[in-house]
């Protein structure tokens, strides 16, 4: 592998028409990735897809508000997560963009507990809820460290100050496509040490320049790496190599 997309959703319907072609491009360009679940159904589908390809892995989890009808069935998720192809729990977390967050904290904490139980990485979704998220992660910080559970802040698009708060808790920051079409997040990229950085597409969403507005796909993670290289004064090859190494460590590949 030459590049690693730490967060994609290849099991979603946006890829039904040409999923094989998308996967072929990944293989041709040496791009690996983690397929992220957002509920039990998508977690199962992601795992099945990962099991069919040696350059893919899976994360299983319940998004804070994508499927509000589903309660977190710890036993069902644990059964999935024990598959060796599952390398993380998530995406899970807090999202106050459309809701006040009723029940979100409890569901998130159940998934934190599962990550600790299985010693697998925790992939965190946080939107408009950073104060609460930082409080929760701080409260679990010693347990997560003792259990050697890496915490990945998915789709990090915050300030340098916010980035530092997560870094102080030992978190990894995963940078997505939007960093390529604004300078709003340049400070957070500068603040983030190379050994705490991941890159992602969140495909099919949020495609980077030059494909902004189109369906995203994992090979476009290269454009995120190029933007980070420019900001940090590194070569593209250096960013690709270090983020691949970080992913290998975080996800125990």
C-alpha positions, 0 to 999 in steps of 0.5 A: 500500500502507498496510501491509506483512507482511514474513513470511507463508506464503500458499502453505501448505495452511492457505490452500487452502480460501480463499486467494482470499478472504485475498488479496482482504482484503489488496488491499482493506485495502492490505496487501502482503507477502513470501511466505517459502519454507522449502524448495525446494518451498514456495519455488517455490510462494511465487514462483508466487503472488507472480508472480500478484499485484502486492502480493506478493513472495517469499523463497526459502530452506531453513529450518534444520529444517523439511525435514531431508531436503533439502540446500541445492541452491545452483544450484536456489535461485539459479535461483529467486532470480534472478526479479525477484519474489524479494526475499530469501533465507530463511527460513534460520538456526539452530534448536536447539529440537528438534535440536542443529543438525548441519549447520545452520551450513553450510546457513545460510552457503551461503544467506548467500553466495547473498544476498551474490552476488545482493545480496538481503536475508537473512531469518533464523530463529533459535530457541534459538541466538542466541549462535551466530547472533550469532557468525556474523553478526558474522563476516560483518558486513563482507561483508554491509555491503559487499554492502549485504545487509540482515539481517532477524531474523524473529519477534523475541521477545527481550529488549531486551538481545538486540535491541540486540546484533542492532541493533549488527550493523545488523540489522532486527527483525521483530516478530510477533503474540506482542508483542500478548498479552504485555509480555515484548517491550516493552523490545525494541520500545522499544530498536528504532529506528523505522527498523530495525523491520518487522512480520510475521504469520508467517501462518498461525501465531501470530495476534495479539490479538484473533484469538489461537488462530485461523489468522493472515493478513496483514491481522492485521499491523495489530494488531501495528502498533497494539501497537507504536504504543502502546508507542513513543508513536506513532500507528498511522499513523506505525508503518504508514508507517515499517514500510512504508518500511523494507520498501520499502528492505530488499526494494528494492520 
